Amino acid sequence: MRAEVNLLHGMVPVLVLAFLAAAAAGQESEDSGEPALAEAVRGPFTVALKLDGSFEPVESTQVEYRPRAYEGVLEVVQAAATGPVEAGAVLVRFDARAIDEEIAGMEQEVRLSAANLDKQKEAAQRKEEEGRMALATAEAEASQAQEALRVFDEVDRPLRTRESEFEIEGTGISIENQEEELAQLEKMYTADDLTEETEEIVLKRARRQLERTRTYLEFEKTRHETLVGITLPTEREDLVLARDKATHDFDLAKATARSDLEVARVELDQAVLAHETKERKLADLKKDREELELRAPIAGVAVPGSFAAGKWSEVAGTLNLLVPGGRVDARTVLCTIFRPGALRVLATADEAAAWKIRDGQRAEVRPTAGEGLILAARVAGILPAWEENKFSVAIEMEKGDERLLPGGTCKARVVLEEKPAAITVPESAVVKKGERSLVEVWKDGKAATREVKAGATSDGRTEILSGLEAGERVLESPSAAE
């Protein structure tokens, strides 16, 4: 894309005279066999860029059915014709039978989830009560086991040990008494007061009872040793085990009660969430049903399909769907509404050109379809993103034209700089040789190659910054300048 020149209209007479003089000189040159010549002219010079662009709406609204919950296919019952619409006008009306069926099914699901929620609430309450009871029972059993061990250690064991010792002690006393009685009998029976047979019977019984008592004492000692060494320690071990088990069961009951209660609460929360989700979906479905009539949000022109990046898309395909019986998916853009005449230009510029463009620069827009139509405009800005090394330049027109439509193409001319007096020659007169710019100056019937410093090129003319004076003549189409 190159910069172009526009000669200011105020200087047209001066330039006309200059060009007439050059033409006359050229005619004389032709008559005299001279090559086609052009005179270096001093005058107003405008540096501009020409950009390809297209029209897009300044304000547009895409119309689509965006349900909250309904995901089914929509069947068209009525669709408005393409063209002007008023705000609030019905654009598309869909059949409600499919969504009514889904609403009925969801109402049943809501009733079922409500019943399940009540069941979960009862289960959670029952679980909490059972946990409390189990915890109280385990705590009581642990306390009882601890108390039983304490009573055994402090009361039962000492008492039973003492009882056993007391019995041994009593039996020992009985033996002593019996020994004393036997000795007394033996002493007493040494007299001749009783018959020998009676004496023998009494002594025999006393001796027999003494032996039995002595044997019983051995039994008691053995039982005492067993009691102290085996029975009581074993019973204590059992009580300790019972206490430890009851304590463990109590700790487990506490942990289980907490986890069971947490599980019950989580299950209840899930049931509440599931029920609320279904209730929300039912409410959303009912709202979706209320919106089965799509109305125009703004007044303007409605066109099937969508508009983006200066182009319409899916116009024919969407138009074929917008008929009675047509089936469309949710979230499909059905039409785009724009305000006629309220358009702007979206032009493309390469990196080098975009570097020179600034907000507010004056511009002209020439619609492709409007032959001879020129619209005054200004640069509104460069979009901060690019694609394929091309930037998008937004250009706003000072006055719109309702005949223009979005998607139409145009040429945009952006004025970069205006110089009141610059020396210019035809673009074809300047030959580029690498970094050098050359012209062939005609003087005294001969062409001489001269290096010049060239500036911008615009509208077919190139500015000469140095190396050439106004009035000098150059070859319009030099051969191979060297």
C-alpha positions as CSV (number, residue, x, y, z in Angstrom):
1,M,0.0,0.0,0.0
2,R,1.6,3.3,-0.9
3,A,1.0,7.0,0.0
4,E,-0.8,9.0,-2.7
5,V,-1.1,12.6,-3.6
6,N,-4.2,14.8,-3.7
7,L,-3.9,18.3,-5.1
8,L,-6.0,20.8,-3.1
9,H,-9.0,22.1,-5.0
10,G,-8.0,25.7,-4.2
11,M,-4.9,25.4,-6.3
12,V,-6.6,23.8,-9.3
13,P,-6.4,26.9,-11.6
14,V,-2.6,27.3,-11.0
15,L,-2.0,23.6,-11.7
16,V,-4.2,23.7,-14.8
17,L,-2.1,26.5,-16.2
18,A,1.1,24.6,-15.3
19,F,-0.2,21.4,-16.9
20,L,-1.4,23.2,-20.0
21,A,2.0,24.8,-20.4
22,A,3.6,21.3,-19.9
23,A,1.2,19.8,-22.4
24,A,2.0,22.6,-24.9
25,A,5.7,21.9,-24.4
26,G,5.0,18.2,-24.8
27,Q,3.1,18.9,-28.0
28,E,6.0,21.0,-29.3
29,S,8.3,18.2,-28.2
30,E,6.3,15.8,-30.2
31,D,6.4,18.0,-33.2
32,S,10.1,18.4,-32.8
33,G,10.7,14.7,-32.2
34,E,11.3,15.1,-28.4
35,P,10.3,12.4,-25.9
36,A,7.2,12.8,-23.6
37,L,8.2,15.3,-21.0
38,A,6.7,16.5,-17.7
39,E,7.5,19.7,-15.8
40,A,8.4,19.6,-12.1
41,V,5.5,21.6,-10.5
42,R,5.5,23.4,-7.1
43,G,2.1,23.3,-5.4
44,P,-0.1,21.9,-2.7
45,F,0.6,18.2,-2.0
46,T,-1.4,15.8,0.1
47,V,0.1,12.5,1.4
48,A,-2.6,9.9,1.8
49,L,-3.1,6.1,2.2
50,K,-5.7,4.2,0.3
51,L,-7.1,1.2,2.2
52,D,-9.6,-1.5,1.3
53,G,-12.5,-1.7,3.7
54,S,-16.1,-2.8,4.3
55,F,-19.1,-1.3,6.1
56,E,-20.2,-2.6,9.4
57,P,-22.9,-1.5,11.8
58,V,-22.1,1.0,14.5
59,E,-24.8,-0.7,16.5
60,S,-26.2,-4.1,15.9
61,T,-27.9,-6.8,17.9
62,Q,-27.8,-10.5,17.3
63,V,-31.1,-12.3,18.0
64,E,-30.9,-15.8,19.3
65,Y,-32.8,-18.1,21.6
66,R,-30.6,-18.5,24.7
67,P,-32.4,-20.9,27.0
68,R,-31.4,-21.3,30.6
69,A,-32.2,-25.0,30.8
70,Y,-33.9,-26.2,27.6
71,E,-31.6,-28.1,25.3
72,G,-34.0,-29.5,22.8
73,V,-34.5,-28.6,19.1
74,L,-36.9,-25.8,18.4
75,E,-39.6,-25.9,15.8
76,V,-40.5,-22.6,14.1
77,V,-44.2,-21.7,14.0
78,Q,-43.9,-18.2,12.7
79,A,-41.0,-16.0,11.4
80,A,-41.0,-12.4,10.3
81,A,-39.9,-11.4,6.9
82,T,-36.4,-9.9,6.3
83,G,-36.5,-6.1,6.4
84,P,-37.4,-3.2,8.7
85,V,-38.7,-4.1,12.1
86,E,-40.0,-2.0,15.1
87,A,-38.7,-2.5,18.6
88,G,-40.7,-5.2,20.3
89,A,-42.0,-6.8,17.1
90,V,-42.2,-10.6,17.0
91,L,-39.4,-12.0,14.9
92,V,-39.7,-15.8,15.6
93,R,-42.3,-17.9,17.5
94,F,-41.5,-21.5,18.4
95,D,-43.7,-24.5,19.2
96,A,-44.1,-25.0,22.9
97,R,-45.1,-28.7,22.9
98,A,-41.6,-30.2,23.4
99,I,-40.7,-27.8,26.3
100,D,-44.1,-28.5,27.9
101,E,-43.3,-32.2,27.9
102,E,-40.0,-31.5,29.5
103,I,-41.6,-29.2,32.1
104,A,-44.1,-32.0,33.0
105,G,-41.3,-34.5,33.4
106,M,-39.3,-32.1,35.6
107,E,-42.3,-31.4,37.8
108,Q,-42.5,-35.1,38.5
109,E,-38.8,-35.2,39.3
110,V,-39.2,-32.3,41.7
111,R,-42.0,-34.1,43.5
112,L,-39.8,-37.2,43.8
113,S,-36.8,-35.3,45.0
114,A,-39.0,-33.5,47.6
115,A,-40.1,-36.9,48.9
116,N,-36.5,-38.1,48.9
117,L,-35.5,-35.0,50.8
118,D,-38.1,-35.7,53.5
119,K,-36.8,-39.2,53.8
120,Q,-33.2,-38.0,54.1
121,K,-34.2,-35.6,56.8
122,E,-35.9,-38.3,58.8
123,A,-32.9,-40.6,58.3
124,A,-30.5,-37.9,59.4
125,Q,-32.6,-37.3,62.5
126,R,-32.8,-41.0,63.3
127,K,-29.1,-41.4,62.7
128,E,-28.4,-38.6,65.1
129,E,-30.6,-40.1,67.8
130,E,-29.1,-43.6,67.3
131,G,-25.6,-42.1,67.5
132,R,-26.5,-40.3,70.7
133,M,-27.9,-43.5,72.3
134,A,-25.0,-45.6,71.2
135,L,-22.6,-43.0,72.5
136,A,-24.4,-42.8,75.9
137,T,-24.4,-46.6,76.2
138,A,-20.7,-46.9,75.4
139,E,-19.9,-44.2,77.8
140,A,-21.9,-45.9,80.6
141,E,-20.3,-49.2,79.9
142,A,-16.8,-47.7,80.0
143,S,-17.6,-45.9,83.2
144,Q,-19.0,-49.1,84.7
145,A,-15.9,-51.1,83.7
146,Q,-13.6,-48.5,85.2
147,E,-15.7,-48.5,88.4
148,A,-15.7,-52.3,88.6
149,L,-11.9,-52.4,88.4
150,R,-11.6,-49.7,91.0
151,V,-14.0,-51.6,93.4
152,F,-12.0,-54.8,92.8
153,D,-8.7,-53.1,93.6
154,E,-9.9,-51.1,96.5
155,V,-12.6,-53.4,98.1
156,D,-13.2,-56.8,96.6
157,R,-9.6,-58.0,96.3
158,P,-8.4,-56.9,99.8
159,L,-11.6,-58.2,101.3
160,R,-11.4,-61.6,99.8
161,T,-7.8,-61.9,100.6
162,R,-8.5,-60.9,104.2
163,E,-11.4,-63.3,104.4
164,S,-9.2,-66.2,103.2
165,E,-6.5,-65.2,105.7
166,F,-9.1,-64.9,108.4
167,E,-10.4,-68.4,107.7
168,I,-6.9,-69.8,107.8
169,E,-6.3,-67.9,111.0
170,G,-9.6,-69.3,112.5
171,T,-8.8,-72.8,111.5
172,G,-5.4,-72.5,113.2
173,I,-7.2,-71.3,116.3
174,S,-9.6,-74.2,116.0
175,I,-6.6,-76.6,115.8
176,E,-5.0,-75.0,118.9
177,N,-8.3,-75.3,120.8
178,Q,-8.7,-78.9,119.7
179,E,-5.1,-79.7,120.7
180,E,-5.7,-78.2,124.1
181,E,-9.0,-80.1,124.5
182,L,-7.3,-83.3,123.5
183,A,-4.5,-82.8,125.9
184,Q,-7.0,-82.1,128.6
185,L,-9.0,-85.2,127.8
186,E,-5.9,-87.3,127.8
187,K,-4.9,-85.9,131.1
188,M,-8.4,-86.3,132.5
189,Y,-8.7,-89.9,131.2
190,T,-5.7,-91.0,133.1
191,A,-7.9,-91.3,136.2
192,D,-10.0,-94.3,136.7
193,D,-13.3,-92.5,136.9
194,L,-14.5,-93.7,133.5
195,T,-14.4,-97.0,131.8
196,E,-11.6,-97.6,129.4
197,E,-14.0,-98.1,126.5
198,T,-15.6,-94.7,126.9
199,E,-12.3,-93.0,127.2
200,E,-11.1,-94.6,124.0
201,I,-14.2,-93.4,122.1
202,V,-13.9,-89.8,123.2
203,L,-10.1,-89.6,122.6
204,K,-10.5,-91.2,119.2
205,R,-13.1,-88.7,118.2
206,A,-11.0,-85.8,119.4
207,R,-8.0,-87.0,117.6
208,R,-10.0,-87.6,114.4
209,Q,-11.5,-84.1,114.6
210,L,-8.1,-82.6,115.1
211,E,-6.7,-84.4,112.1
212,R,-9.6,-83.2,109.9
213,T,-9.1,-79.7,111.1
214,R,-5.4,-79.8,110.3
215,T,-6.3,-81.3,106.8
216,Y,-8.9,-78.5,106.3
217,L,-6.2,-76.0,107.2
218,E,-4.0,-77.3,104.4
219,F,-7.0,-77.0,102.1
220,E,-7.6,-73.4,103.1
221,K,-3.9,-72.6,102.6
222,T,-4.0,-74.1,99.2
223,R,-7.1,-72.2,98.3
224,H,-5.6,-69.0,99.7
225,E,-2.5,-69.5,97.6
226,T,-4.7,-70.1,94.5
227,L,-6.9,-67.1,95.3
228,V,-3.9,-64.8,95.8
229,G,-1.7,-66.2,93.1
230,I,-4.2,-67.1,90.4
231,T,-7.8,-66.3,90.9
232,L,-7.6,-62.6,92.0
233,P,-4.9,-61.7,89.3
234,T,-6.9,-63.4,86.6
235,E,-10.1,-61.6,87.7
236,R,-8.2,-58.4,87.6
237,E,-6.8,-59.1,84.2
238,D,-10.4,-59.7,83.0
239,L,-11.6,-56.5,84.6
240,V,-8.7,-54.5,83.0
241,L,-9.5,-56.1,79.6
242,A,-13.2,-55.3,80.1
243,R,-12.3,-51.7,81.0
244,D,-9.9,-51.3,78.0
245,K,-12.5,-52.8,75.7
246,A,-15.2,-50.5,77.1
247,T,-12.9,-47.5,76.7
248,H,-12.0,-48.5,73.2
249,D,-15.7,-49.1,72.3
250,F,-16.5,-45.6,73.8
251,D,-13.8,-44.0,71.7
252,L,-14.9,-45.8,68.7
253,A,-18.5,-44.9,69.4
254,K,-17.5,-41.2,69.6
255,A,-15.6,-41.4,66.3
256,T,-18.3,-43.4,64.6
257,A,-21.1,-41.1,65.9
258,R,-19.2,-38.1,64.4
259,S,-18.6,-39.8,61.1
260,D,-22.1,-41.3,60.8
261,L,-23.5,-37.9,61.7
262,E,-21.3,-36.2,59.1
263,V,-22.3,-38.8,56.5
264,A,-26.0,-38.2,57.3
265,R,-25.5,-34.5,57.0
266,V,-23.6,-34.7,53.7
267,E,-26.3,-37.0,52.3
268,L,-28.9,-34.6,53.5
269,D,-27.0,-31.7,51.9
270,Q,-26.8,-33.6,48.7
271,A,-30.5,-34.3,48.8
272,V,-31.2,-30.6,49.4
273,L,-28.8,-29.6,46.6
274,A,-30.4,-32.1,44.2
275,H,-33.9,-30.9,45.1
276,E,-32.9,-27.2,44.7
277,T,-31.2,-27.9,41.4
278,K,-34.3,-29.6,40.1
279,E,-36.4,-26.7,41.3
280,R,-34.2,-24.2,39.6
281,K,-34.2,-26.2,36.4
282,L,-38.0,-26.3,36.5
283,A,-38.2,-22.5,37.1
284,D,-35.7,-22.0,34.3
285,L,-37.7,-24.2,31.9
286,K,-40.8,-22.2,32.7
287,K,-38.9,-19.0,32.0
288,D,-37.6,-20.5,28.8
289,R,-41.1,-21.3,27.7
290,E,-42.2,-17.7,28.3
291,E,-39.4,-16.6,25.9
292,L,-40.4,-18.8,23.0
293,E,-41.4,-15.6,21.2
294,L,-38.3,-13.7,20.1
295,R,-38.9,-10.0,19.8
296,A,-36.8,-7.3,18.3
297,P,-34.8,-5.5,21.0
298,I,-34.2,-2.5,18.8
299,A,-35.8,-0.9,15.8
300,G,-33.9,-1.4,12.5
301,V,-33.4,-3.8,9.7
302,A,-33.5,-7.5,10.4
303,V,-31.3,-9.8,8.3
304,P,-31.1,-13.6,8.7
305,G,-27.7,-14.9,10.0
306,S,-24.9,-13.2,11.8
307,F,-22.5,-10.4,10.9
308,A,-18.8,-10.3,12.0
309,A,-15.5,-9.0,10.6
310,G,-17.3,-7.1,7.8
311,K,-19.1,-10.2,6.5
312,W,-22.5,-11.8,6.7
313,S,-22.6,-15.5,7.4
314,E,-25.2,-18.3,7.2
315,V,-27.7,-15.9,5.6
316,A,-29.2,-18.4,3.1
317,G,-29.0,-21.3,5.5
318,T,-30.7,-19.4,8.3
319,L,-33.4,-18.1,5.9
320,N,-34.3,-21.7,4.9
321,L,-34.8,-22.5,8.6
322,L,-37.0,-19.6,9.4
323,V,-40.1,-21.1,7.9
324,P,-43.1,-22.9,9.6
325,G,-41.8,-26.3,10.6
326,G,-38.2,-25.3,10.4
327,R,-36.0,-26.8,13.2
328,V,-33.2,-24.9,14.8
329,D,-30.8,-25.5,17.7
330,A,-30.8,-23.3,20.7
331,R,-28.1,-20.5,20.8
332,T,-28.2,-20.2,17.0
333,V,-28.0,-16.6,15.7
334,L,-31.2,-16.3,13.8
335,C,-30.9,-12.7,12.6
336,T,-29.0,-9.5,13.1
337,I,-30.7,-6.1,13.5
338,F,-28.8,-2.9,12.5
339,R,-29.8,0.7,12.2
340,P,-29.8,1.8,8.5
341,G,-27.3,4.5,7.8
342,A,-25.5,4.0,11.2
343,L,-22.4,2.4,9.7
344,R,-18.7,2.7,10.0
345,V,-15.8,1.4,7.9
346,L,-13.5,-1.4,9.0
347,A,-10.4,-1.1,6.8
348,T,-7.2,-3.2,6.7
349,A,-3.7,-1.8,6.8
350,D,-0.3,-3.5,6.8
351,E,2.2,-2.8,9.6
352,A,4.0,-0.1,7.8
353,A,0.8,1.8,7.0
354,A,-0.7,1.3,10.4
355,W,2.4,2.9,11.9
356,K,1.5,6.2,10.2
357,I,-2.2,6.2,11.1
358,R,-3.4,8.2,14.0
359,D,-6.8,8.8,15.6
360,G,-8.7,11.8,14.2
361,Q,-6.9,11.9,10.8
362,R,-9.2,13.1,8.0
363,A,-10.4,10.5,5.6
364,E,-12.6,10.0,2.5
365,V,-14.8,6.9,1.9
366,R,-15.7,5.8,-1.6
367,P,-18.4,3.0,-1.6
368,T,-17.9,0.5,-4.4
369,A,-21.6,0.5,-5.1
370,G,-22.0,4.2,-5.0
371,E,-20.2,5.5,-8.1
372,G,-19.0,9.0,-7.5
373,L,-20.2,9.0,-3.9
374,I,-17.6,10.4,-1.5
375,L,-18.2,10.5,2.2
376,A,-16.2,12.6,4.7
377,A,-14.8,10.6,7.6
378,R,-12.2,10.4,10.3
379,V,-10.0,7.7,11.7
380,A,-11.6,6.4,15.0
381,G,-8.8,4.1,15.9
382,I,-6.7,1.0,15.2
383,L,-7.8,-2.2,16.8
384,P,-5.1,-3.6,19.1
385,A,-5.0,-7.0,17.5
386,W,-3.9,-8.1,14.1
387,E,-4.3,-11.1,11.8
388,E,-1.9,-12.2,9.1
389,N,0.1,-9.0,9.6
390,K,-2.9,-6.9,8.9
391,F,-4.4,-4.3,11.3
392,S,-8.0,-3.3,11.4
393,V,-8.6,0.5,11.2
394,A,-12.0,1.8,12.3
395,I,-13.1,4.9,10.3
396,E,-16.3,6.8,11.2
397,M,-18.2,8.8,8.7
398,E,-19.4,12.3,9.5
399,K,-22.7,11.6,7.8
400,G,-24.2,8.3,6.9
401,D,-26.2,7.2,3.9
402,E,-29.1,4.8,4.4
403,R,-28.4,3.3,1.0
404,L,-25.3,1.7,2.3
405,L,-25.5,-1.7,3.8
406,P,-23.3,-3.7,6.2
407,G,-20.9,-6.0,4.3
408,G,-20.6,-3.6,1.3
409,T,-17.0,-2.8,0.2
410,C,-15.3,0.5,-0.2
411,K,-12.0,2.4,-0.6
412,A,-10.9,4.6,2.3
413,R,-8.4,7.4,1.7
414,V,-6.7,8.5,4.9
415,V,-4.9,11.9,4.8
416,L,-1.5,11.6,6.5
417,E,0.0,15.0,5.7
418,E,-0.8,18.2,3.8
419,K,2.0,20.4,2.4
420,P,1.2,23.8,1.0
421,A,4.1,23.9,-1.5
422,A,6.0,20.9,-2.7
423,I,7.8,20.0,-5.9
424,T,6.2,17.0,-7.5
425,V,6.7,15.0,-10.7
426,P,4.7,12.1,-12.2
427,E,5.4,8.9,-10.3
428,S,6.5,7.2,-13.6
429,A,9.3,9.8,-14.0
430,V,11.2,8.5,-10.9
431,V,13.3,5.3,-11.3
432,K,14.4,3.4,-8.2
433,K,17.9,1.9,-8.2
434,G,18.3,0.3,-4.8
435,E,18.4,3.1,-2.3
436,R,18.8,5.7,-5.1
437,S,16.1,7.7,-6.8
438,L,16.9,8.9,-10.4
439,V,15.2,11.1,-13.0
440,E,16.2,12.1,-16.5
441,V,16.3,15.8,-16.9
442,W,15.7,17.2,-20.4
443,K,17.9,20.2,-21.2
444,D,19.1,21.6,-24.5
445,G,17.6,18.7,-26.4
446,K,19.3,16.1,-24.3
447,A,18.4,13.8,-21.3
448,A,20.8,13.7,-18.4
449,T,20.4,11.3,-15.5
450,R,20.3,13.0,-12.1
451,E,20.0,11.6,-8.6
452,V,17.2,13.2,-6.5
453,K,15.9,12.7,-3.0
454,A,12.3,11.4,-3.4
455,G,9.6,11.8,-0.8
456,A,6.1,10.3,-0.6
457,T,4.1,9.2,-3.6
458,S,0.4,9.8,-3.7
459,D,-2.2,10.1,-6.5
460,G,0.3,9.2,-9.1
461,R,2.8,11.9,-8.2
462,T,6.0,11.8,-6.2
463,E,7.4,14.6,-4.1
464,I,11.0,15.6,-4.8
465,L,12.7,16.8,-1.7
466,S,16.0,17.9,-3.3
467,G,17.9,17.6,-6.6
468,L,15.2,19.2,-8.9
469,E,13.8,22.7,-9.2
470,A,10.3,23.7,-10.2
471,G,10.0,24.3,-13.9
472,E,12.7,21.8,-14.9
473,R,11.5,19.1,-17.3
474,V,12.0,15.4,-16.9
475,L,11.2,12.4,-19.1
476,E,7.7,11.0,-18.1
477,S,8.9,7.5,-18.9
478,P,12.7,7.3,-18.7
479,S,14.3,4.3,-20.2
480,A,17.0,2.8,-17.9
481,A,18.4,5.7,-15.9
482,E,21.9,4.9,-14.8
